[in-house]
Amino acid sequence: MRRRSFLAELFDFIRSNKAYLLAPIIIVLLLVGILILLGGTKAAPFIYTLF
């Protein structure tokens, strides 16, 4: 049996349980994670001007 990725399992869970309210929460968490990762790079001054 092939092992599935975490995102595939999460997508199947949301779709099978009709838990579509989780999608915006996951999207916001991913965006915050990307901002945190970019905050430590040379792109940080450009990100801080957005806020």
HTML snippet that shows the backbone in 3Dmol.js (N, CA, C, O; Angstrom):
<script src="https://3Dmol.org/build/3Dmol-min.js"></script>
<div id="view" style="width:600px;height:400px;position:relative"></div>
<script>
const pdb = `
ATOM      1  N   MET A   1       0.837  -1.175   0.000  1.00  0.00           N
ATOM      2  CA  MET A   1       0.000   0.000   0.000  1.00  0.00           C
ATOM      3  C   MET A   1       0.887   1.246   0.000  1.00  0.00           C
ATOM      4  O   MET A   1       1.844   1.347   0.768  1.00  0.00           O
ATOM      5  N   ARG A   2       0.547   2.185  -0.876  1.00  0.00           N
ATOM      6  CA  ARG A   2       1.341   3.405  -1.015  1.00  0.00           C
ATOM      7  C   ARG A   2       0.979   4.393   0.089  1.00  0.00           C
ATOM      8  O   ARG A   2      -0.193   4.561   0.429  1.00  0.00           O
ATOM      9  N   ARG A   3       1.980   5.030   0.632  1.00  0.00           N
ATOM     10  CA  ARG A   3       1.770   6.011   1.685  1.00  0.00           C
ATOM     11  C   ARG A   3       1.461   7.365   1.062  1.00  0.00           C
ATOM     12  O   ARG A   3       2.166   7.800   0.152  1.00  0.00           O
ATOM     13  N   ARG A   4       0.423   8.032   1.536  1.00  0.00           N
ATOM     14  CA  ARG A   4      -0.010   9.306   0.974  1.00  0.00           C
ATOM     15  C   ARG A   4       0.582  10.460   1.763  1.00  0.00           C
ATOM     16  O   ARG A   4       0.937  10.313   2.933  1.00  0.00           O
ATOM     17  N   SER A   5       0.684  11.601   1.115  1.00  0.00           N
ATOM     18  CA  SER A   5       1.260  12.765   1.776  1.00  0.00           C
ATOM     19  C   SER A   5       0.253  13.383   2.735  1.00  0.00           C
ATOM     20  O   SER A   5      -0.943  13.099   2.673  1.00  0.00           O
ATOM     21  N   PHE A   6       0.746  14.210   3.600  1.00  0.00           N
ATOM     22  CA  PHE A   6      -0.099  14.862   4.588  1.00  0.00           C
ATOM     23  C   PHE A   6      -1.137  15.752   3.916  1.00  0.00           C
ATOM     24  O   PHE A   6      -2.297  15.766   4.326  1.00  0.00           O
ATOM     25  N   LEU A   7      -0.733  16.495   2.888  1.00  0.00           N
ATOM     26  CA  LEU A   7      -1.678  17.387   2.220  1.00  0.00           C
ATOM     27  C   LEU A   7      -2.775  16.614   1.502  1.00  0.00           C
ATOM     28  O   LEU A   7      -3.925  17.054   1.476  1.00  0.00           O
ATOM     29  N   ALA A   8      -2.437  15.473   0.921  1.00  0.00           N
ATOM     30  CA  ALA A   8      -3.453  14.653   0.266  1.00  0.00           C
ATOM     31  C   ALA A   8      -4.448  14.111   1.284  1.00  0.00           C
ATOM     32  O   ALA A   8      -5.654  14.097   1.035  1.00  0.00           O
ATOM     33  N   GLU A   9      -3.949  13.671   2.417  1.00  0.00           N
ATOM     34  CA  GLU A   9      -4.837  13.189   3.481  1.00  0.00           C
ATOM     35  C   GLU A   9      -5.731  14.305   3.997  1.00  0.00           C
ATOM     36  O   GLU A   9      -6.919  14.091   4.239  1.00  0.00           O
ATOM     37  N   LEU A  10      -5.166  15.494   4.166  1.00  0.00           N
ATOM     38  CA  LEU A  10      -5.941  16.627   4.664  1.00  0.00           C
ATOM     39  C   LEU A  10      -7.026  17.028   3.670  1.00  0.00           C
ATOM     40  O   LEU A  10      -8.158  17.311   4.061  1.00  0.00           O
ATOM     41  N   PHE A  11      -6.682  17.052   2.391  1.00  0.00           N
ATOM     42  CA  PHE A  11      -7.651  17.392   1.354  1.00  0.00           C
ATOM     43  C   PHE A  11      -8.789  16.369   1.318  1.00  0.00           C
ATOM     44  O   PHE A  11      -9.957  16.741   1.198  1.00  0.00           O
ATOM     45  N   ASP A  12      -8.450  15.089   1.423  1.00  0.00           N
ATOM     46  CA  ASP A  12      -9.477  14.047   1.442  1.00  0.00           C
ATOM     47  C   ASP A  12     -10.365  14.146   2.673  1.00  0.00           C
ATOM     48  O   ASP A  12     -11.570  13.912   2.589  1.00  0.00           O
ATOM     49  N   PHE A  13      -9.782  14.488   3.809  1.00  0.00           N
ATOM     50  CA  PHE A  13     -10.558  14.655   5.034  1.00  0.00           C
ATOM     51  C   PHE A  13     -11.561  15.786   4.890  1.00  0.00           C
ATOM     52  O   PHE A  13     -12.730  15.645   5.248  1.00  0.00           O
ATOM     53  N   ILE A  14     -11.086  16.922   4.357  1.00  0.00           N
ATOM     54  CA  ILE A  14     -11.974  18.073   4.188  1.00  0.00           C
ATOM     55  C   ILE A  14     -13.094  17.741   3.207  1.00  0.00           C
ATOM     56  O   ILE A  14     -14.251  18.094   3.434  1.00  0.00           O
ATOM     57  N   ARG A  15     -12.748  17.068   2.130  1.00  0.00           N
ATOM     58  CA  ARG A  15     -13.750  16.753   1.112  1.00  0.00           C
ATOM     59  C   ARG A  15     -14.746  15.701   1.601  1.00  0.00           C
ATOM     60  O   ARG A  15     -15.946  15.848   1.367  1.00  0.00           O
ATOM     61  N   SER A  16     -14.286  14.656   2.266  1.00  0.00           N
ATOM     62  CA  SER A  16     -15.180  13.576   2.678  1.00  0.00           C
ATOM     63  C   SER A  16     -16.081  13.982   3.836  1.00  0.00           C
ATOM     64  O   SER A  16     -17.223  13.530   3.912  1.00  0.00           O
ATOM     65  N   ASN A  17     -15.591  14.821   4.733  1.00  0.00           N
ATOM     66  CA  ASN A  17     -16.389  15.250   5.875  1.00  0.00           C
ATOM     67  C   ASN A  17     -17.112  16.563   5.630  1.00  0.00           C
ATOM     68  O   ASN A  17     -17.798  17.072   6.516  1.00  0.00           O
ATOM     69  N   LYS A  18     -16.962  17.112   4.438  1.00  0.00           N
ATOM     70  CA  LYS A  18     -17.579  18.383   4.066  1.00  0.00           C
ATOM     71  C   LYS A  18     -17.249  19.475   5.091  1.00  0.00           C
ATOM     72  O   LYS A  18     -18.109  20.259   5.493  1.00  0.00           O
ATOM     73  N   ALA A  19     -15.999  19.496   5.490  1.00  0.00           N
ATOM     74  CA  ALA A  19     -15.499  20.473   6.458  1.00  0.00           C
ATOM     75  C   ALA A  19     -14.845  21.630   5.719  1.00  0.00           C
ATOM     76  O   ALA A  19     -13.667  21.922   5.924  1.00  0.00           O
ATOM     77  N   TYR A  20     -15.613  22.283   4.863  1.00  0.00           N
ATOM     78  CA  TYR A  20     -15.067  23.345   4.025  1.00  0.00           C
ATOM     79  C   TYR A  20     -14.691  24.589   4.834  1.00  0.00           C
ATOM     80  O   TYR A  20     -13.995  25.467   4.322  1.00  0.00           O
ATOM     81  N   LEU A  21     -15.134  24.675   6.066  1.00  0.00           N
ATOM     82  CA  LEU A  21     -14.750  25.811   6.898  1.00  0.00           C
ATOM     83  C   LEU A  21     -13.282  25.756   7.303  1.00  0.00           C
ATOM     84  O   LEU A  21     -12.714  26.760   7.732  1.00  0.00           O
ATOM     85  N   LEU A  22     -12.674  24.592   7.169  1.00  0.00           N
ATOM     86  CA  LEU A  22     -11.252  24.465   7.501  1.00  0.00           C
ATOM     87  C   LEU A  22     -10.345  25.058   6.423  1.00  0.00           C
ATOM     88  O   LEU A  22      -9.203  25.421   6.708  1.00  0.00           O
ATOM     89  N   ALA A  23     -10.834  25.158   5.208  1.00  0.00           N
ATOM     90  CA  ALA A  23     -10.001  25.628   4.100  1.00  0.00           C
ATOM     91  C   ALA A  23      -9.464  27.044   4.325  1.00  0.00           C
ATOM     92  O   ALA A  23      -8.264  27.248   4.142  1.00  0.00           O
ATOM     93  N   PRO A  24     -10.287  28.043   4.714  1.00  0.00           N
ATOM     94  CA  PRO A  24      -9.713  29.376   4.944  1.00  0.00           C
ATOM     95  C   PRO A  24      -8.698  29.408   6.081  1.00  0.00           C
ATOM     96  O   PRO A  24      -7.730  30.168   6.033  1.00  0.00           O
ATOM     97  N   ILE A  25      -8.918  28.590   7.097  1.00  0.00           N
ATOM     98  CA  ILE A  25      -7.976  28.546   8.221  1.00  0.00           C
ATOM     99  C   ILE A  25      -6.626  28.009   7.749  1.00  0.00           C
ATOM    100  O   ILE A  25      -5.577  28.539   8.116  1.00  0.00           O
ATOM    101  N   ILE A  26      -6.658  26.971   6.947  1.00  0.00           N
ATOM    102  CA  ILE A  26      -5.417  26.375   6.434  1.00  0.00           C
ATOM    103  C   ILE A  26      -4.703  27.347   5.509  1.00  0.00           C
ATOM    104  O   ILE A  26      -3.478  27.456   5.551  1.00  0.00           O
ATOM    105  N   ILE A  27      -5.452  28.051   4.680  1.00  0.00           N
ATOM    106  CA  ILE A  27      -4.846  29.028   3.766  1.00  0.00           C
ATOM    107  C   ILE A  27      -4.165  30.144   4.543  1.00  0.00           C
ATOM    108  O   ILE A  27      -3.050  30.542   4.206  1.00  0.00           O
ATOM    109  N   VAL A  28      -4.820  30.652   5.576  1.00  0.00           N
ATOM    110  CA  VAL A  28      -4.229  31.721   6.381  1.00  0.00           C
ATOM    111  C   VAL A  28      -2.976  31.222   7.097  1.00  0.00           C
ATOM    112  O   VAL A  28      -1.976  31.938   7.163  1.00  0.00           O
ATOM    113  N   LEU A  29      -3.019  30.014   7.626  1.00  0.00           N
ATOM    114  CA  LEU A  29      -1.838  29.466   8.291  1.00  0.00           C
ATOM    115  C   LEU A  29      -0.671  29.292   7.320  1.00  0.00           C
ATOM    116  O   LEU A  29       0.479  29.544   7.681  1.00  0.00           O
ATOM    117  N   LEU A  30      -0.957  28.867   6.100  1.00  0.00           N
ATOM    118  CA  LEU A  30       0.109  28.747   5.094  1.00  0.00           C
ATOM    119  C   LEU A  30       0.692  30.109   4.746  1.00  0.00           C
ATOM    120  O   LEU A  30       1.908  30.239   4.609  1.00  0.00           O
ATOM    121  N   LEU A  31      -0.150  31.123   4.601  1.00  0.00           N
ATOM    122  CA  LEU A  31       0.346  32.463   4.282  1.00  0.00           C
ATOM    123  C   LEU A  31       1.195  33.028   5.417  1.00  0.00           C
ATOM    124  O   LEU A  31       2.221  33.659   5.167  1.00  0.00           O
ATOM    125  N   VAL A  32       0.779  32.808   6.652  1.00  0.00           N
ATOM    126  CA  VAL A  32       1.571  33.276   7.792  1.00  0.00           C
ATOM    127  C   VAL A  32       2.912  32.552   7.836  1.00  0.00           C
ATOM    128  O   VAL A  32       3.939  33.164   8.130  1.00  0.00           O
ATOM    129  N   GLY A  33       2.907  31.265   7.548  1.00  0.00           N
ATOM    130  CA  GLY A  33       4.153  30.504   7.510  1.00  0.00           C
ATOM    131  C   GLY A  33       5.107  31.013   6.446  1.00  0.00           C
ATOM    132  O   GLY A  33       6.313  31.101   6.674  1.00  0.00           O
ATOM    133  N   ILE A  34       4.564  31.350   5.280  1.00  0.00           N
ATOM    134  CA  ILE A  34       5.397  31.900   4.207  1.00  0.00           C
ATOM    135  C   ILE A  34       5.974  33.240   4.620  1.00  0.00           C
ATOM    136  O   ILE A  34       7.144  33.518   4.355  1.00  0.00           O
ATOM    137  N   LEU A  35       5.169  34.078   5.266  1.00  0.00           N
ATOM    138  CA  LEU A  35       5.680  35.377   5.726  1.00  0.00           C
ATOM    139  C   LEU A  35       6.780  35.209   6.767  1.00  0.00           C
ATOM    140  O   LEU A  35       7.749  35.968   6.773  1.00  0.00           O
ATOM    141  N   ILE A  36       6.639  34.226   7.641  1.00  0.00           N
ATOM    142  CA  ILE A  36       7.675  33.984   8.649  1.00  0.00           C
ATOM    143  C   ILE A  36       8.968  33.518   7.987  1.00  0.00           C
ATOM    144  O   ILE A  36      10.060  33.950   8.358  1.00  0.00           O
ATOM    145  N   LEU A  37       8.830  32.628   7.002  1.00  0.00           N
ATOM    146  CA  LEU A  37      10.030  32.156   6.300  1.00  0.00           C
ATOM    147  C   LEU A  37      10.713  33.290   5.540  1.00  0.00           C
ATOM    148  O   LEU A  37      11.940  33.389   5.549  1.00  0.00           O
ATOM    149  N   LEU A  38       9.935  34.138   4.890  1.00  0.00           N
ATOM    150  CA  LEU A  38      10.526  35.248   4.133  1.00  0.00           C
ATOM    151  C   LEU A  38      11.038  36.357   5.043  1.00  0.00           C
ATOM    152  O   LEU A  38      11.854  37.177   4.622  1.00  0.00           O
ATOM    153  N   GLY A  39      10.568  36.389   6.285  1.00  0.00           N
ATOM    154  CA  GLY A  39      11.019  37.407   7.227  1.00  0.00           C
ATOM    155  C   GLY A  39      12.487  37.272   7.585  1.00  0.00           C
ATOM    156  O   GLY A  39      13.113  38.252   7.991  1.00  0.00           O
ATOM    157  N   GLY A  40      13.041  36.099   7.446  1.00  0.00           N
ATOM    158  CA  GLY A  40      14.450  35.876   7.772  1.00  0.00           C
ATOM    159  C   GLY A  40      15.370  36.006   6.575  1.00  0.00           C
ATOM    160  O   GLY A  40      16.573  35.776   6.699  1.00  0.00           O
ATOM    161  N   THR A  41      14.839  36.368   5.421  1.00  0.00           N
ATOM    162  CA  THR A  41      15.663  36.476   4.222  1.00  0.00           C
ATOM    163  C   THR A  41      15.902  37.948   3.883  1.00  0.00           C
ATOM    164  O   THR A  41      15.537  38.843   4.646  1.00  0.00           O
ATOM    165  N   LYS A  42      16.513  38.176   2.742  1.00  0.00           N
ATOM    166  CA  LYS A  42      16.769  39.551   2.320  1.00  0.00           C
ATOM    167  C   LYS A  42      15.510  40.241   1.829  1.00  0.00           C
ATOM    168  O   LYS A  42      15.532  41.440   1.553  1.00  0.00           O
ATOM    169  N   ALA A  43      14.419  39.509   1.717  1.00  0.00           N
ATOM    170  CA  ALA A  43      13.147  40.091   1.297  1.00  0.00           C
ATOM    171  C   ALA A  43      12.413  40.750   2.464  1.00  0.00           C
ATOM    172  O   ALA A  43      11.355  41.348   2.266  1.00  0.00           O
ATOM    173  N   ALA A  44      12.959  40.649   3.674  1.00  0.00           N
ATOM    174  CA  ALA A  44      12.292  41.161   4.867  1.00  0.00           C
ATOM    175  C   ALA A  44      11.942  42.651   4.777  1.00  0.00           C
ATOM    176  O   ALA A  44      10.822  43.008   5.140  1.00  0.00           O
ATOM    177  N   PRO A  45      12.824  43.536   4.319  1.00  0.00           N
ATOM    178  CA  PRO A  45      12.441  44.945   4.255  1.00  0.00           C
ATOM    179  C   PRO A  45      11.237  45.204   3.350  1.00  0.00           C
ATOM    180  O   PRO A  45      10.462  46.130   3.592  1.00  0.00           O
ATOM    181  N   PHE A  46      11.086  44.405   2.334  1.00  0.00           N
ATOM    182  CA  PHE A  46       9.939  44.588   1.433  1.00  0.00           C
ATOM    183  C   PHE A  46       8.654  44.081   2.070  1.00  0.00           C
ATOM    184  O   PHE A  46       7.578  44.623   1.816  1.00  0.00           O
ATOM    185  N   ILE A  47       8.760  43.047   2.895  1.00  0.00           N
ATOM    186  CA  ILE A  47       7.573  42.521   3.567  1.00  0.00           C
ATOM    187  C   ILE A  47       7.110  43.465   4.651  1.00  0.00           C
ATOM    188  O   ILE A  47       5.907  43.675   4.810  1.00  0.00           O
ATOM    189  N   TYR A  48       8.044  44.049   5.411  1.00  0.00           N
ATOM    190  CA  TYR A  48       7.669  44.917   6.504  1.00  0.00           C
ATOM    191  C   TYR A  48       6.992  46.202   6.004  1.00  0.00           C
ATOM    192  O   TYR A  48       6.218  46.814   6.741  1.00  0.00           O
ATOM    193  N   THR A  49       7.268  46.611   4.783  1.00  0.00           N
ATOM    194  CA  THR A  49       6.596  47.808   4.268  1.00  0.00           C
ATOM    195  C   THR A  49       5.132  47.524   3.925  1.00  0.00           C
ATOM    196  O   THR A  49       4.340  48.459   3.807  1.00  0.00           O
ATOM    197  N   LEU A  50       4.763  46.265   3.766  1.00  0.00           N
ATOM    198  CA  LEU A  50       3.370  45.932   3.517  1.00  0.00           C
ATOM    199  C   LEU A  50       2.490  46.212   4.727  1.00  0.00           C
ATOM    200  O   LEU A  50       1.303  46.506   4.587  1.00  0.00           O
ATOM    201  N   PHE A  51       3.070  46.120   5.900  1.00  0.00           N
ATOM    202  CA  PHE A  51       2.311  46.321   7.126  1.00  0.00           C
ATOM    203  C   PHE A  51       2.635  47.678   7.706  1.00  0.00           C
ATOM    204  O   PHE A  51       2.097  48.048   8.749  1.00  0.00           O
TER     205      PHE A  51
END
`;
const viewer = $3Dmol.createViewer("view");
viewer.addModel(pdb, "pdb");
viewer.setStyle({}, {cartoon: {color: "spectrum"}});
viewer.zoomTo();
viewer.render();
</script>
